[in-house]
Amino acid sequence: MSCHETRDNEVDADETVALVGCPNVGKSVVFGELAEQYVDVSNYPGTTVDTTEAAFGDAKLTDTPGVYGISSFDEEERVTREIVLEADAVVNVVDATQLNRDLFLTLQLLDMGIPTVVALNMMDEAEADGIDIDADALEAELGVPVVPTVAVDGEGIDELRDRVDEARAPESTSIERWFDELPDDVEATRAEKTLLVEGDEPTAERVSTGKVVADGGVPALAETGQREDVYGHRRRRVEDIVGGVLSREERDSSWAERFSDLMLNPLTGTPIALVMLGGIFYFIGVVVAQKIVGFLETIVFGEYYNPVVNNTVESLLPAAGWAEPVEFMLINGNLGLLTITVQYIVGVLLPLVVAFYFVIGILEDSGMLPRLAVLTDRGLNRIGLNGRAIVPMIVGVGCVTMAVITTRMVGNRRERLISTALLGLAVPCSAQLGIIMGLLAGLGLIWWFGYLGVLLVVLGVAGLFLDRTLPGDSTPLVTELPRMRVPRPRNILRKTYNRTKMFLREAIPLFGVTAIAISVLEYVGGFGLIQRALSPVTALVGLPQEFARVLLLGLVRRDFAAAGMTDMAFTTAETFVGLVVITLFVPCILAMVMILKERDAKSALLMWIGSWVVAFGVGGLLAVIL
Ligand SMILES: Nc1nc2c(ncn2[C@@H]2O[C@H](COP(=O)(O)OP(=O)(O)OP(=O)(O)O)[C@@H](O)[C@H]2O)c(=O)[nH]1
């Protein structure tokens, strides 16, 4: 689904009520409360990139991406502007702690003549900050209903629901004086005229081509825009209103503000971040990936599920010739559709996916994620990324397949390519890392640091190379820091459940098809051929021929390759080179399928081939040095 497609929950209704507000003000929570359904809620600006619809009495309720104004500065604003222009009423969600910022959009809606009700949300946080807002006075100033709410507790929602019918806009607006400067033959609504005097080009185009041909067409209309003057006037009106309705009592800074300051200062933020990352690594990498997944794989699937399924299939299928390939497809020991494939999905992916969404949910809702991004921004800038790329890197150490999905939140296409390539190349996943750590521990601590050093150098060099060679520029990190909050367990659990469900719905068919394809290849003898073809490349890194078997396993799954290394009789240097090669070697099949799904076929192929080149290039170099 592309970013701005409407979801498959389209509602057929004559009337539309749109929820509009700045990013992270609680629109999605209000939407969920009004529509009585759960939607994704995160303490991170920009969570809502799709428009979501739900039934609201006889009308249709639409949630929109967070915007600071309804002009055409970016895709979110364009999407929201279109919805607002079509809407019969707007519920404008305003953050009571950010009245100065948020009323700008409110006044723009009212200038446009859009029937509006204001939900004055986050009243609990305003109170905690010592902010007192006279909602009645605000209602009188704006001339439209104002309902104080604490959306997360459902407070004020009933009143809001009742008052949507009262949505209105003041009869006239003080920006009308600029309307007179528009060309005479422009036939436009008040909303369109407001956008025209703000110099909104798509509106100029629509009005001049769709309704009447204005003198001089689009350029003349666009030029009549007096954005600076209109915005300046609106900003002054906001300040006047806020001055009249808001009083503030001085309070000491809260724990959240003090912690946020510590996080943003590199001297204190870096150790805090490292401890936190260590905690995440321990939880996803050790507790889930090794302990829970290990238990599921060896005990639940290894001792119970797989033997039972194997016996059942064997006893149900007749001894006829046709049954042999069917049996192979269903229960072969490498990727049988009913055995190992189910084991991968339920025993490996499911626990990792749940753990990952759970951790990300906590990071999102607490407000930690954007602070981590700010902290790591400078370092990541050097390799063409911005701070947001830290998220996939952290997640990648848990599971690269999962991490590929999180690259969605990383800047533009170029940055998504760089971070995906680095993930596929030099970020070992925890399943593999566990086995590698064990093997390196046998060699000595110095080899462990050597291993980490090689990976960091490869990450840096590959990042620099990609940054220099890929066309285009990376985006700067522009993120408004949301407030630090204690996450609400109910939201985290619902979010984890919903995201996991969506992930599995998409992933299961893909994995099923992959498993069948590999099983067919194995059945027709393709695997043996590949193994023979691989033997020459093992010589390249100075390793014995048996290493080809390790590589073959690595084509399917990285931890299989690591496991394969455990029964090789290699020297210390050979083991080290072997471990570096299988770490830099191609991403596992699950990760490749995900890369293919998230990026394009050409990039996926280039990454796959690039991994071969880098793995054997670095391996060959190490073989010479050691
Ligand atoms: N304390 C408090 N938190 C709230 C309230 N309403 C929403 N939140 C929290 O604010 C954060 C943002 O809520 P969302 O509903 O995702 O905000 P949004 O406006 O839809 O955000 P975007 O889609 O990113 O524009 C979440 O962490 C919510 O739990 C409220 O009234 N009080």
The ligand as a Gaussian input file, in Angstrom:
#p B3LYP/6-31G(d) Opt

LIG

0 1
 N       -1.321000      12.601000      28.261000
 C       -2.036000      12.526000      27.135000
 N       -1.527000      11.896000      26.082000
 C       -2.268000      11.854000      24.949000
 C       -3.548000      12.436000      24.856000
 N       -4.025000      12.218000      23.599000
 C       -3.067000      11.535000      22.949000
 N       -2.006000      11.291000      23.746000
 C       -0.738000      10.620000      23.401000
 O       -0.126000      11.425000      22.418000
 C        0.619000      10.630000      21.496000
 C        0.187000      10.973000      20.099000
 O       -1.134000      10.502000      19.853000
 P       -1.669000      10.176000      18.375000
 O       -3.132000       9.933000      18.484000
 O       -0.832000       9.153000      17.685000
 O       -1.392000      11.572000      17.680000
 P       -1.678000      11.947000      16.166000
 O       -2.092000      13.359000      16.195000
 O       -2.593000      10.980000      15.509000
 O       -0.214000      11.837000      15.612000
 P        0.279000      11.767000      14.062000
 O       -0.550000      10.719000      13.413000
 O        1.705000      11.366000      14.188000
 O        0.106000      13.119000      13.501000
 C        0.373000       9.185000      21.926000
 O        1.470000       8.772000      22.718000
 C       -0.900000       9.265000      22.739000
 O       -0.981000       8.222000      23.699000
 C       -4.063000      13.113000      26.007000
 O       -5.171000      13.688000      26.023000
 N       -3.273000      13.129000      27.117000

